[in-house]
Amino acid sequence: MPPPSKRGLCWPVDNHGKDEAFTFTKPGSKVSWLYNWSPHPTPHTKSLEFVPMQWNHVGIEALADSARSCTARALLAFNEPELPDQSNMSVDLAAREWLRCIEPLRRATGIRCGSPAISSAPHAVAWLAEFLARIRAEGSDIDFYSIHWYGTELGPFYDYIWSTHHQLGPHKPVWITEYACTNWSVENPLPREHVEAFARESAKYLDTLDWVERYAWFGPMRDTGTVGRWAAMLDEQGKVTPLGRAYMYD
């Protein structure tokens, strides 16, 4: 049998009740997994593997129960902790909470635990390298790297994922849990054809890289905000866009 598809959904919690993730699970779809920036499963998605996320340290004591209740095989840790407008965690805080709550879960259950998911900000790799040094000094580790990227061209995207993987250590696989083609302009978005071509070509390329285990395009929602409307997998009526269909089937 062929290996499971790498393609997943980063499904916003506020989609609940408006759109359904099972839209992306029709016969022939390559979408195989989902996360929603929370430890609680998205409703009506049993055909997709759910991967819980501990977004920051708040409520982390309940993570073990949440992971067990959804029979998680993998989990994601803190979301862009190096950024003040995201989970905004110091290395000290993130390492302490990882060692206190995530490493014991990892050892007791065998759940594969991803690193804190870093942005492509210039200081992000240094933040994660320091975090890894802290937890490894205590006998802990991560099972895969989680990284994000937003930009406009394929070349810089490929350069980023290769260089980041090399800097962090090529002995661990990578999950790209957010990425998209965007120029961060609502008024002057990139042409639709450019964004759709980027999505198709990048997915095909990531499928060829043995060290990229999974990836999730941003995003499977009607409004992707400043990422730009052509990056959306759902249109204003909740129907799958041409980009969404390509992500499902191409």
LOTI-455477 format. One record per residue: x, y, z of N, C-alpha, C, O, CB in turn. Coordinates in pm, whole numbers, plus 32768, in hexadecimal, padded with zeros to 4 digits. Glycine has a CB too. Example, Ala and Ser with C-alpha at 12.3 -4.5 7.8 and 13.67 -1.06 7.14 Angstrom:
85277DC7830C84CE7E3E830C85287EB6830C85907EB4834E846B7E418389/85057F1F82C485577F9682CA850A80038313853D8072832485807FC4823C/
END
This chain:
80537F8880008000800080008057807D800080C1807E803D7FA280018079/802B80E87FBC807881647FBF807481A380498014818C8093804481C87F56/80DA81F1806D80D8823180F18069829980F9803D82CC809181608273810E/803A82B981727FD183208180800083A58145807783C581497FAB83328214/7FA283F081107FC3847380DA7FF984CE81487FD284C381BC7F4984B28097/805285268122808A85888180802C85FE8196803E864A81F5811085BA814D/7FCA861081407F7A868B813F7F16868F81B17ECB863081C97F32869980BB/7F15870281F67EB9871382667E73879982627E8887EA82087F02870382E9/7E1E87AE82C67DD1882982D47DF4886C83587DF8882B83C07D3A880C82CD/7E0F88EF83547E14893F83CE7D8C898283D97D7589ED83A07E8C89AA83CC/7D33894284227CA4896384217C8189BE84957C88899385087C5088E38426/7C5B8A3B847C7C3F8A9784EA7BC98A6B853F7B658A39850C7C238B2184B4/7BD58A7C85C07B698A59861B7AEA8AA685F97A7C8A7286067B928A7386AD/7AF98B2485CC7A818B7485AF7A3D8B4B852C79D78B8685087AA58C0685A9/7A728AE784E67A298AAC847579B58A5684A479578A3E84587A898A59841E/79BA8A268521795489CA855378CA8A08854278B38A7C8566796F89A785E6/786E89BB850D77E689EA84FC77D08A3A847D775E8A57845977BF8A3C8570/783C8A5F843878308AAB83BB78568A548344780B8A4B82E378898B2983BF/78C98A15834D78F689B982E5792189378328793E8934839F796B89F68292/792588CE82DB7946884A830F79C5881682CF79D5881B825578D287E882F9/7A2087E383217A9E87B182EC7A8A873582967ADF871682427AFD8792835E/7A1A86ED82A97A068674825879F2869681C479F2863C8170798E8624828D/79E2871781A579DF874281197A5D871580D07A5A86FC805779D187DB8110/7ACB870A81197B4C86E880DD7B6B865280E47BDC862980CA7BBA87368121/7B08860181077B21857181167AD7851D80AF7AC284A580C47AF8854381A1/7AB0855980417A68850F7FD97AC384A77F997B3D84B37FA27A3185707F6D/7A8984407F5A7ADC83D77F1C7B4684117EBF7B2A84667E6B7A8383757ECF/7BBF83E07ED07C2E840F7E7F7C7C84827EBA7CE584A67E857BFC84367DFB/7C4A84BD7F277C90852E7F647D1385007FA17D1C84947FDC7C3785717FCF/7D7985547F927DFC85377FCD7E0C857080597E74855F80987E69856F7F74/7DA685B3808A7DAC85EA81127D9B857A81777D38853081717D3F86598127/7DF9856B81D47DF784F7822D7DF5851A82C27DDC84C283147E6E84A28212/7E10859882E67E1985BA83737DEE864B83897DDF8698832A7EA985A483A7/7DDC866E84087DA786F2842A7DD9871C84B47DE786C8850D7D0D86F38426/7DF4879D84C37E0487D785497DB8885B854B7D9A889384E27E9C87EA8570/7D9A888D85C27D47890585CB7D7C896986337D3089BA86677CB988DE85EE/7DFC896386507E3C89BD86B27E0689A687407E1689FD87967E278A508688/7DC8893587597D95891787DF7DA5888187F97DC18835879D7CFF894287ED/7D94885688767D9D87C788967D19877D88837D128705889F7DCC87B58923/7CB087C288547C2B8785884D7C04876987BC7C0C87C387687BC387E0888F/7BDB86EF879D7BC086C887127B53871C86D07AF3874787107B998637870C/7B658732864F7AFE877185FD7A8D870D85E67AA9869985C67B3987A28576/7A0F873685F3799F86D885E0799786A2855179BE86E484F1791C871C8604/796386298548794185EB84C679BA85D7846B79B185EA83F278DB8641847E/7A2A85B284A47AA485A084527AE8851A84717B62851284707B078613846A/7A9A84B3848D7AD4843484B67B2A83F484497B8183A384687A6783D584DE/7B13841983CB7B6383DE83607BEC842083547C4183F283077B1983E982DD/7C02848D83A07C8484D083A17CC884B884277C8784B8848F7C7585678385/7D4B84A384237D96849984A17D9B852284E27DC9858384A57E2584618488/7D6D852B855E7D7485AA85A77DF685B185F67E1B8553863B7CFA85B98606/7E3A862385EA7EB6863B86337E9E86AF86937E91872186677F2E865985D1/7E99869587157E81870287747EF88761877D7F6A873A87657E6286CA87FE/7EDA87DE87A17F43884287B67F308885883E7EC188A788657F4288AB8745/7FA0889788847FA388EA88FD7FD7897288D28050898488C37FFD88AA896F/7F7C89D388BD7F9F8A52887D80028AA388D180648AD9889C7F228AA58865/7FE88AAB895480498AE889AF80488A968A31801F8A228A2F80288B8089CA/80728ACF8A9E807B8A818B197FFA8A818B697FEF8A368BCA80EA8AB68B6F/7F998AD28B447F1C8ADC8B917ECD8A5A8B827EB08A2F8B137EC88B568B62/7EA98A1E8BF27E5C89A38BF07EAB89278BC97E7088C18BA67DEB89B28B93/7F2F89308BCE7F8188C08B9F7F7088438BF57F8C87D48BC7801388EA8B9C/7F4488548C717F3187E08CC87EC9877E8C927ECB87088CB37F09880E8D55/7E6D87B08C3E7E04875C8C067E2D87198B837DE086CC8B4A7D8687AE8BF0/7EA587368B527ECF87038AD07ED3866B8ACB7EA7862F8A697F56873A8AAC/7F06862C8B337F12859A8B327E8985598B237E7A84FB8AD57F5785688BB2/7E2685898B6D7DA185508B627D6685688AD77D2585108A9F7D46858B8BCD/7D7C85DE8AA17D4985FD8A1B7D8885A389B27D43857089597D62869089F8/7E0A859089BC7E50853C895A7E2184AB89627E10846888FC7EE785438970/7E0E847B89DC7DE083F089EB7D5183DF89BA7D308379897E7DEB83C48A7E/7CFC844189D47C6F843489B07C5B842F89197BFA83F488EA7C1F84A689EA/7CB5846C88CE7CA88465883C7D0C840587FE7D25840787867CBA84F087FF/7D4783AF88527DA8834988277E0F838487C77E2B834C875C7D5F82D487E3/7E4783F487EF7EA8843987997F2683E687867F5683A687E37ECB84C287D5/7F5983E8870E7FDA83AA86EF804A841086E880C083ED86EF7FD1835E866B/8024848F86DB808684FD86D78043857787127FC98582871580B985188646/809585D48741805E8654877080BE86C4874B813686B0873680448651880A/8084873B874580CE87B4872480D8880D879F807B881787EE8089880086B0/814B884D87AD816088A488208152893687F881238956878A81EB888B885F/817A898D884E81628A1C884F816E8A5F87C681CA8A44877981C38A5C88AD/810D8AB787A981018AF58725814D8B7A871E81278BDC875D806D8B0B8703/81B88B7B86CE820A8BF286B982298C3B873C82098CB1874B81C28C518659/82688BF6879A82828C31881E82E38CA5881A82E88CF4887882B88BC8887B/832F8CB287AE83908D1F87A483508DA3877B83948E0A877883FD8CFA8741/82CE8DA2875C828A8E1C872F822D8E52879C81E08E0687D5823A8E0186AF/82348ED387B981E18F0E8822814B8F03880780FC8EFC886482048F9F8835/81238F01878680958EFA876780628E6C87537FF18E58872880798F4A86EB/80B68E0A8772808B8D7E876E80958D4587FD80698D88885B80E28D2A8708/80CD8CCE881180CA8C988899812B8CE088F7811D8CD7897180EA8C038897/818E8D2788BF81DF8D87890D82188D47898B81F78D7089FA818C8E018932/826E8CE3897982A98C9D89EA83418CAA89E5837F8C9D897B827F8C0889E9/837B8CC48A56840D8CC48A5D843F8C348A5183F58BD58A66843E8D048AE1/84BE8C278A2F84FA8BA18A2A84F08B5D8AB284D28AE68ABA858E8BA989FD/85098BA98B1D85028B708BA484788B378BC1846C8AC78BF185268BDB8C0C/84108B848BA583888B578BBF83648ADF8B69832D8A7D8B9C83258BC78BA7/83828AE58AE9835F8A778A8F83A889F78AB6836B898C8AB883818A9C89FF/84288A008AD6847489898AFB8442894F8B7F843788D68B8F850989AA8B05/842489A78BDE83F289778C60836D892D8C51835988C28C8B83E289ED8CC0/831289668C04828F89278BF2829888A88B9E824E88488BB6822D89898BB1/82F188A78B3D8309882C8AF0833987BC8B4D8303874D8B49837188458A80/839B87D88B9E83D387728BF8836E87488C62836E86D48C8D845287A78C3A/831A87A38C8D82BA87868CF6824487358CC4821486DC8D0B828888058D34/821387518C4C819687138C1E819E86C68B9C815986618B8D8130877C8C0F/81F086F08B3F81F286AD8ABC825286378ABC822E85CC8A89821987108A4F/82C986478AF2832785D78AF482F1855E8B42830284EE8B1383AB86048B30/82B285708BB6827884FB8BFA820E84B48BA68204843A8BA8823B85258C7E/81BE85018B5C815A84C58B02819E847A8A918175840C8A6D80FC85318AC9/820584B48A5B8251847589EF828D83EF8A1C8288838C89D382C184D289BF/82C483ED8A95830283728AC7829B83088AEC82B082918AD4835983908B40/822D83338B2681C982D38B58817782948AE9814E82218AF4816C83178BBA/815F82E08A7D810182B08A178141829289918107824A8940809683158A04/81B882C8897881F682B788F581C08315888C81E28308881681E5822C88C8/816B837588B4813A83D9885681B08429881F82068457886B80D284378899/81B3843A879C821E8489875F81FF851D87728192854B8751822C846786C7/825F856687A8824985F287CD829C864F8776831686458770826B86078862/825686AA8732829A870A86DD82D1877F872C829F87A08798823B873B8673/833787BB86F7837388318737830F88A4873A82AC88A286F183F3885C86EE/8328890A878D82DE8986877B82E789B286E9835289AB86AC831489F587DA/827889DF86B282718A02862482A28A91861182638AEF863F81E289F285ED/83128A9F85CD834D8B2485BC83248B638537830A8B1D84D583E58B1B85C5/831F8BE88537830A8C3384BD838D8C3B847083F38C04849A82D38CC284DC/83888C8083FF84048C9583B384468D1A83D584998D4C838983E88C8F831D/84228D55844984648DCE847884FA8DB5848B85218D4584AD84248E0084FC/854D8E19847785DF8E04847C86118DC784FF86738D7D84FE86258E868466/85D08DE5856F86028DB385EF85C58D2D861785E78CF7868185E78E18865A/856B8CF685C5851F8C8085EF85758C0285FC85648BB6865C84AF8C65858D/85CF8BEB859F86238B7485A6867B8B778622868E8B108663867A8B678527/86B08BEC864487028BF886BD86AF8BD9873986DF8B98879687408C8586C8/86318C08873C85D98BEA87AD85C88B5387BB85D68B1D8829854F8C2E879A/85AC8B10874C85948A80875486148A348775861089D387BF855A8A4D86D0/86858A5F874087048A1D875F87218A2687F5875189C6883187778A5D870F/87058A998831871B8AA788C286BA8A4F891086DF8A128974870C8B3B88ED/863E8A4A88E485DB89F389258608896189208602891B898585518A0288E1/8635893588AD866388AB889F86DA888E88FA86E1882389378687888D880D/873588EC890387A988D9895B877C88CA89EC87B388798A36880B894E894E/871A89198A1586E989148A9F86AA888D8AC086CA88518B26868489848AB8/8651885E8A68860C87E08A8A866887688A78865B87058AC1858F87CF8A33/86C4876E8A19872086FE8A06878186F28A7A87AE86848A9A876C870D8982/87A287608AB887F8875C8B2F87B687118BA287FA86E28BFD881B87EA8B5B/873087068B9C86E486BF8C0386B986348BD5866685F58C16866B870F8C2D/86F186058B6686D2857F8B35865685748AE1862885058AC586C685258BA7/861E85E38AB885A585E38A6685CA85FF89D5863E861589B48540864D8A9A/856585FD897E857A861C88F084F2863088AE8489861888EA85CA85AA88A9/84F6865E8832847E866587DF848685F3877984F185B88764847186F18797/841585D3873A8413856886D78411859B86488436855385EB839C850F86EE/83E78617863783EC865785B283E886ED85C683B6871F862B837686278556/841E87358564841A87C78565839787F78529836387BB84CA849488028518/83608864855F82EB88A585258313893284FB8347897F854C827388A8858A/82FB8953847D832389D6844B82B48A1383F7825D89CB83C383A589CA83F9/82B78A9883E982578AE4839982A28B3A833483178B5C834881FE8B3C83F3/825E8B5C82C782988BB78264822A8BFC821681C78BBD81F082F78B6C8204/823B8C7F81FE81E48CCB81A5823C8D23814C829C8D5F817A817D8D2181F5/82198D2980CE82668D79807082268D767FE881B08D547FDB82F78D498068/82728D997F8182368DA87EFC826D8D4A7E92822B8D337E2D82498E347ECE/82E58D137EA783258CC77E3C83538C3D7E6E83738C2C7EE3839B8D147E04/83558BDE7E13837D8B567E36840F8B4E7E61842E8B087EC183648AFA7DC1/84678B947E1C84F68B8A7E3B85168BAA7ECD85578B597F1085448BE67DE2/84EA8C1D7F0085048C3B7F8D84C38BD87FED84FB8BBC805784D38CC57FAC/844F8BA37FC984108B3D801E84678AC1802584818A8E809283838B197FE8/84928A907FB484E88A197FB4856B8A347FFD859A89DF8049850489EB7F24/85A78AA97FE786238ACB802D860E8ACB80C586628A99811086568B568000/859D8B0180F085818B0A817F85748A7F81BD85B28A64822485018B5A8198/85248A288181850F89A681C28590895381C385AB890D8224849F8958817B/85DF895B8159865C8911815686C0894981BB86FE88FD82068699891480C9/86D089CD81BD87338A088217870B89F782A9876089E082FF87478A9C81F6/868A8A0482C6865C89F38350866F8964837F869A894C83EF85C98A1C835D/864E8906832986628879834C86F6885D83648719881583C1862C881D82DD/874C8896831287DC88828323880D88C183A6885B888383EE882A88BC82AC/87E1893A83C4880E897E843D87E2893684BC882E892C851C87DA8A0D843E/8767890384BC873288C28534876688338544876D87FF85B3869A88C18530/878B87F584D587C0876E84DA87708711848286FB86F7849F87C2873A8569/87AB86DD84178760868D83B7873A860183E5870385B4839887AF8681833B/875785E084638734855C849686A3855684C5867484EB84EE879185378508/865A85C584BF85CD85C784E5857985EE846C85A38642841D85B58629855B/850185B3845D84A885DC83F084668662840E84738698847C843D857283D8/8420869683AB83E3871A83B2834E87108392832586C983378428877B8352/82FE875A83DF8273877783BD826A880C83A08295885D83F28210874C8430/82348830832C821C88BC830B818988D68327813388BC82D3824288DE8274/816C8907839F80E2890A83CD8096898983A7801E899383C080DF88FB8462/80D989EA836C809A8A5C832B80F58A8982BB816D8A9B82D0807D8AD18390/80BD8A9A824381088ADE81DB80A78B0C8170803C8AD2816081768A81819E/80CB8B74812880778BA780BC80C48C0D806B812B8C4180967FF68BE580F4/80918C277FF580C58C8F7F9D80758D0D7FB87FFD8D107FA080BC8C647F07/80B68D757FE780708DEF800E80CC8E67800681458E5B801780378DE3809A/80928EDA7FED80DF8F567FF780A78FB0806580CB9026806D80E08FA07F71/804E8F7980BA80178FBF812D7FCB903E81067FC4909D815480868FE1818D/7F929041808F7F4990B780627EBC9091803A7EA890417FDE7F9190FB7FED/7E5A90C9807F7DCE90B2805A7DAA91047FE07D5E90D77F8A7D7090D380D0/7DE0917E7FD77DBE91D87F6A7E0091AF7EE67DC491BD7E7C7DE692667F8E/7E7A917C7EEE7EC4915A7E747EF990CB7E7C7F7290B77E877F3891BD7E5D/7EA1906A7E787ECE8FE07E867F1A8FB17E0B7F0F8FEA7D9F7E578F847E9F/7F678F487E1D7FA88F087DAD7F3F8ED17D4D7ECE8EB67D7680078E987DDC/7F618EC17CCD7F008E887C707ED78DFB7C9A7F278DAE7CCF7F3B8E857BE3/7E5B8DDC7C827E248D597CA67E768CE87C697E938C847CAB7D928D4E7C7A/7E9C8CF87BEB7EE68C8E7BA57F6C8C737BE87F988C007BEF7EFC8CB37B12/7FAD8CDC7C1B802E8CCC7C5E801E8C7C7CDF806C8C217CFA806D8D567C7C/7FB98C9E7D2E7FA48C5A7DAE7F808BC77D977FB38B6F7DDC7F368CA07E00/7F278BAD7D377EFE8B237D1D7F728AD07CE77F7F8A5B7D0C7E8A8B207CBB/7FC58B0B7C92803A8AC27C5F809C8AA47CD080D68A377CD5807F8B127BF0/80AF8B057D2981078AEF7D9D80D58A7A7DEF81248A237E16810F8B6E7DF4/80528A767E0B801A8A0B7E5D802E89837E1B805789237E5D7F868A247E77/8011897B7D9B801F88FA7D5580B088CB7D5280CE88587D727FEA89057CC6/810A89257D2B819688FE7D1A81D888DE7DA1822688807DAB81E4896D7CD3/81B8892C7E0881F689147E8B81C7888F7EC4821888457EFD81D589867EEC/8147886F7EB7811587F07EEC8158877A7EA6818087197EE6807C87E77EDD/816387847E2481A587177DD9823787087E05826986987E12819F87337D42/827B87797E1B830787737E458315873B7ED1836C86E77EE9834587FD7E3D/82C287677F2E82CB87357FB782B2869F7FBD82EA865980128267877E8012/825F866E7F63824585DE7F6082C0858E7F3982C885167F5581D585BF7EFE/832285CE7EF9839B85867ED0840785857F3C846885397F3083D385C57E53/83F985D67FA4846185E3800B8449857F807B83E4858980C1846686738042/84A38520808E848C84B980F3849284F08181845A84B281DC84F2844B80E3/84D38563819784DD859C821E846885F78240845A861F82B3855E85E9822C/8413861781E08397865F81FD832985F7821182FC85B781B2837286C4818A/82FD85E8828D8298858282AC820B85B1828E81B98565825B82A2855B833D/81EE863182AE81678665829D816D86FB828281CE873F82A3811086478319/8101872C824680F687BB8230806487E3822B800C87918211813E87E581AE/804B886482467FC2889882487FC28925820D8002898082417F89889A82D9/7F7B893581A07F6D89B7815E7F0D8A0F81AD7EAA89E081E47F3A89A580CC/7F2D8A9081B27ED58AF281F27E8D8B4181857ECB8B9581437F258B518252/7E068B2881707DBF8ADB81CE7D378AAC819D7D008ADD813A7DB18B288247/7D048A4C81E67C818A1081CA7C0F8A5F820A7BC38A2A825B7C7D898081FA/7C058ADD81E77B9F8B3582217B738B9881B57BB48BA5814D7BD58B8082A0/7B048BDD81D07AD18C3D816E7B258CBD816A7B3A8CF680FF7A418C60818E/7B538CE781DD7B9C8D6581E77C268D4A82217C348D2882977B4F8DCC823F/7C8C8D5981CF7D168D4581FE7D568DC882297DCF8DCE823E7D6A8D038191/7D058E3182357D398EB082657DA08EEB82077D908EE6818D7D748EA082EE/7E0A8F2182407E718F6381EF7EC58F01819F7F168F2C814D7ECA8FB58246/7EB38E8081B67EF98E1F81617ECB8E2E80D07F178E1080747EDF8D8D8193/7E508E5C80BB7E1E8E7280347DB18E10800E7DBB8D99802C7E8E8E697FD1/7D4A8E417FCC7CD58DEC7FB27CF28D777F567CAC8D127F5D7C698E3F7F76/7D568D817F007D6F8D127EA37DAF8C9A7EE87DB68C2E7EAE7DC88D407E31/7DDE8CAB7F647E168C3A7FAF7DAA8BE57FF17DC78B7980237E778C6D8019/7D2F8C157FF27CC48BCF80387C998B517FEE7C928B4F7F737C4C8C2A804B/7C7D8AE880397C4A8A6B80007BB28A687FF87B798A107FB87C7B89F58051/7B708AC8803A7ADF8AD380367ABA8B6080097AFA8BC280307AA08AB280C0/7A508B6A7FB57A258BEE7F8A79BF8C287FEC79A78BEE805679E98BE67EFD/79868C987FCA792C8CDE802778AE8C908045786C8CAB80A979078D647FEF/788A8C317FF078158BDC8008783A8B58804B77E38B04806377CD8BC07F85/78BB8B44806978E78AC880A879028A588046791289E5807078828A9C810A/79068A767FC679258A107F6179BB8A097F4A7A028A6E7F5778DA8A2E7EDD/79EC89937F287A7B89807F137AA989CE7E987A6D89C57E2D7A9C88EA7F03/7B138A1B7EA97B4B8A6C7E3C7B9F8A147DDF7BBE89A27E017B9F8AE07E74/7BC58A487D697C2089FD7D137CA289D77D5B7CD689697D467C418A4E7C97/7CD68A317DAE7D4E8A0F7DFB7D32899C7E5B7D8289407E687D828A8A7E48/7CBE89A27E9F7C9989377EFA7C8C88B17EB37CB7884B7EE87C1789597F3E/7C5288B27E3C7C4488347DF17CCC87FF7DC87CE487867DCC7BEC88487D73/7D2688597DA07DAD882D7D7D7DF487EF7DF67E38878A7DE97E0088A37D46/7DE3882C7E697E2187F87EE47DE7876E7F087E2E87187F3C7E0D885A7F5A/7D6A875C7EEC7D2A86DB7F087D55866D7EA87D6C85FB7ED27C9386E97F03/7D60868D7E287D6986237DC37DE786207D6F7E0C85B57D3D7CF7862D7D6A/7E2B86917D5D7E9D86927CFF7F1886507D3A7F8086497CF97EBE87237CD6/
END
